[in-house]
């Protein structure tokens, strides 16, 4: 009986992915920036950046979701403000991401490989401030699979119980093929010695790749629209306020998240030791406090979703955690407290 219920839950999940497939999302979207806007690559003060997000959603539910993303980006040109040639030619950057998502205790898995290219053209350039516009392009290869060794089907039931070596009879579940998705984004960026802000937008799945377990040519991965903005203000030599928000829409579902953090330099020396405290609100879903710690080139962040939706009316309150780790190399001329956003 338990296995039959498990199968029903699996098929329910497959229907959701078939009819209303959604791209993965993170609470710490400001770390997984290549899934927000490809134009964000190379837009900050960092010459290169390596990052990872690990998210467990509904950890105490019967079918938790686990998502991991590993990203990197590198500036090909425009690495320092002192390079006057870059004031004319601009900054080019490349990036890549490997994202893995699984549910149903690993029975349903999704894997995405992403390549990103961005170019930023300065509108003005000096030792005091920088203003630029950027464009980015995103290409994704995705594959979704089912691990039959973790499942049982009615056709496998015998007088001695379930025999997983027998055929499942569910040939339709093999029809989901790998797909390629493309996207693009635009970004405006301003930064001086005391403040900075960015505003941008992006579209993903422009080619509407086919995604259907039932081999239905009309079931396509819908276009995802994203708008985002961020701002940072230097309150003192040791204190920085940062804010950011995002709006995302894909098919019928849409949401916005907004929040910010305070960064406090605890070191007072060359080797920065910074504590970040803040929180974000996600519309109709949750509020999630954030704590971050930066030591030199390494930054860590942790969020916990405090659910504020009708999911609290269920038999158990859903738990969702997210951890991020970032390793960076700043520009040689960078001063002040690094911001934990894009």
N, C-alpha and C positions, 0 to 999 in steps of 0.2 A: 504493500500500500504506500509506504514511504517513497519507494522508487517511482511509483506512478505519479505521486504528487510532484516529485522533483522534475519529472518529464513535462508535466503540465506547466510548471514554472518556467522551464527552459523554452518551450514553444511560445509561451507568452512573451518572453524576452525577445525571441526571434521576430515575432510579429511587430514588436515595438521598433526594432532596428530596421525592419523591412519597410514599414509604412512611414515612420517618422525618424529616420536615422539622423543622429546628431553628432557633430564633432565633439571630441573631448574638451573639457574646460577645467581650469584650475582656480582655486581661491587666490593663490599668489600668482595671478596672471601677469604681474609686473616682472616676474622672473622668467616665465615662459613666453617671452616677448615675440618670438617668431610665429606663434600661433595667434597673436593679437594683430600684428602688422609686420609684414616683411621689411617695410621701410625703416623699422626701428633698428635693424642691424647696422652697426657702425655709427649710430646717431649720438652716442654718449661720449664720455671722456676716456673710455677704455680702448686700448689698442687691441686687446683680445679678451674674450670672456668664455669661460666654461661653466656650465650650470646644470643642475638636475633638480627635478621636482618628483617627489613621491607622495601620492595621495591615496588614502584608503577611505572610501565613501561607504557609509552604512556598515561600519565594521562589526556591529552587533546584530546585523540582519542575517537572514538565512542565506542570502546571495550577495555578499559584499562585492564592491567594485574596487579593483586595485589598478592604479595608473602610474606609470613611471615615464619620465621624459629626460633625455640626455641631450644637451644642446651645446653648440660652440659657434662662435663668430670671430672673424679676424678682419682687421682693416688692411686692405691692400695698399691704400694711399691715404694721406691726411692723418698721419699718426701724431703729429705735433703741431701746435699752433704756430711755431716758429718757421715752419716750412712754407715760405711765401708762394711757391709754385702751386700749393694746394688751394690758395685763395682764388686761383683762377680755374684750375682743373677740377676741384672738388674732392670729395672723399668717396672711395669705393670700398665695399665690404662684402664678404661672403659668409655664409653660415650654413649649418646643418643641424638636424634634430632627428633622433630616433625615439619614437614613442611607442610604448606597449601598454595595452589595456586588457584586463581580463575580468570576467564575472562568472557566476555559477561555479565557484570553486575551481576556476581554471578551465572549465569545459568550453567556454566561448572566449576566443582570444582575437584581439585586433593588434596589428603591427603597422606602424607608419614610418616611412623614411622621407625626410623633407630636405630640400635644398633651397637656399635663399641667396638672392643677390640684391644689393641696394647701392644706390648712388645718391650723394648729397651735394647739391650745388650751393655754395655760399652766396647769399644776397649782399652781405656786408661782412667785413673781416678786419679785426684789429686786436691789439693786446687787451683791450677792455671788454669787448663783447664779440659774440658770434651769432649770426642769423643765417638760416639756410632752409632750403626746401629739399625734400628727398622723395625718391620713388623706389619701390622695392617689388620684387617678383618672387613668387613662391611656387614650387613644384613638389607635389606629394605623390608617393607610391604607397598604396594601402592594400592590406591583405587581411581578411577575416576568416577564421577557421573554427571548426568544431572538433574537439578531442573526444572521439567516440568511446575511448577506453574509460572515460569517467561517467558514461551514461548507459542506461539500459532501455530497451524498447520492447513493445508488446510482441513483436516477431521473434524475440530472443527468449521468450518465456517457455520453459519445458516442464515436464512432470517433476524434474529435480530442481526447479528454480530457474533463474536467469543464466543463460549461456552466452557470454559476451563474444564468443568466437563466431556466433551465427550472424548472418546478414541482418542489418537493421531494417531494411525495407524502406528507408527514408532517403531515397535517391535525390529528392528535391533539395535536401540540405547540402548537397555537394555543388549546387549550381552557382553559388556566390563566387565570382571570379575576382582576382586582383584588379585594382583600378588606379588610374592616374587622375589627379586633380590639380588644377592650376589656380593661382590667385595673384592679386596685386594690391599695392597700397600706396598712399601718399602721406607725407609728414611735413609739418612746419615745426622748426626748432629754433628757440632763442635761448641764449645763455650769456650771463655776465658774471662778475665777481661776487654778486650778492644774491642773484636769483636766476631762475630759468623756468621755462615752460615748453611743453610740446602739445600739439594737437594733430590728430590724424584720423584716417579712416582706411578700411581695407575691405575687399570682397574675396571670398574663397569659394571653391567649387564652381568656378565660372563655366566650366565645360559640362557641368551636371552629370557626373559619372553614374553609371548604372549600379544600383545596390538593391538586389532582391534575391531572397532565398527561393522564391517561387517562379523564377525565370520570367518575370513580368517586365517587359520593356518600358512600361510607364512608371516604374518605381525607380526614381532617380534621387541621388543625394542632393538635397536642396542647397541653393546658394546661401552662404552665411555672410551677413553684413556686420561690420564692427566699426564703432566710433569710440575714440578714447581721447583722454587729455590728462596731463600731469603738470604739477607746478611744485617748485621748491623755493624756500626763502631762508636765507641765512640770518638767524636772529642774533648770533654772536659768533665769536671765533670757535666756540665749542658746542653750539646748538643749531640744529637745522630742522625746519618744519617742511614736510613733504606731503602732497596730496595727489591722488589720482582716481580716475573713474573710468568705467567702460560700459558701453551699451552694445548688446549683441542680439541679433535676430536671425533665426534660421527656421524657415517654414512658419508655422504658427507660433511656436515658443519664442519668447524674447525676455530679456531681463537686463537690469543695470546693476552695477556694483560701484560703490563710492566709499572712500575713506582716506586715511592718511596715518602718518607716524611722526614721532619726534625722535631725532637722533642726538645723542649726547656723547661727546668725546670725553672719555674717562682717563685718557693717558696723559694728555698734555705734552706729548713728545712726538718724535718722528714716526715711530711705530704705532699707528692708530689702533686704539681699542675703543670701540663705539657700541653703545647699547641703543637699540631701537625699540620703541613701544608704540603700539597703535592698534587700529582695528578697521574693519570694513563691513559695510552692510550690503547684502545681496537681496534684491527685491523679491518679496514673497517667499523667501527661503530661510535666510539665517543672518546672524551677525557673527563675525569671527574675529576675535582679538588676535593680535600679532606680536610676537617678540622676536627680535633679531639681535645678532651679535656679530661684530666684525673685528677680526684680529689680523692686522696686516692686509694681506691679499685675499683672505678667506672670510666669507660671510655666510652665516647660517640663519634660517628663519623657520618659525613654527607657528601654525595657525590651528585653531580648533573651532569647528562650526557649532555655534549655539543655535539650534533649530528654532525658527519662529513661524513655522507653517503648520498645516493640519497633520503633518506626519507625527507631531507630538501626541495626537489622539490615538495612535496605535498601541499595541501591547508593549512595545519597547521604543524608547526615544533613540532615533538614529544618531550614531556617532561618526564624525568625519574628521580626520586629521590630515594635515599636509605639512611636509618638511621640504625645505629647499636648501641647496648648497651651491655657492657661487665662488669661483676662483677667477681673479681678474688681474690685468696689468694696466695701470693707469698711464695716461700721457705724462711725459716728463714734467710738463709745466702745470699739472693739475694741483690745485690748492684747496684747502677746506675739507669739509666732511662729505664723503661720497653718499649719494642718495640711494635708498634701497629700491627706487622704482625703476622704470625702463632704462 
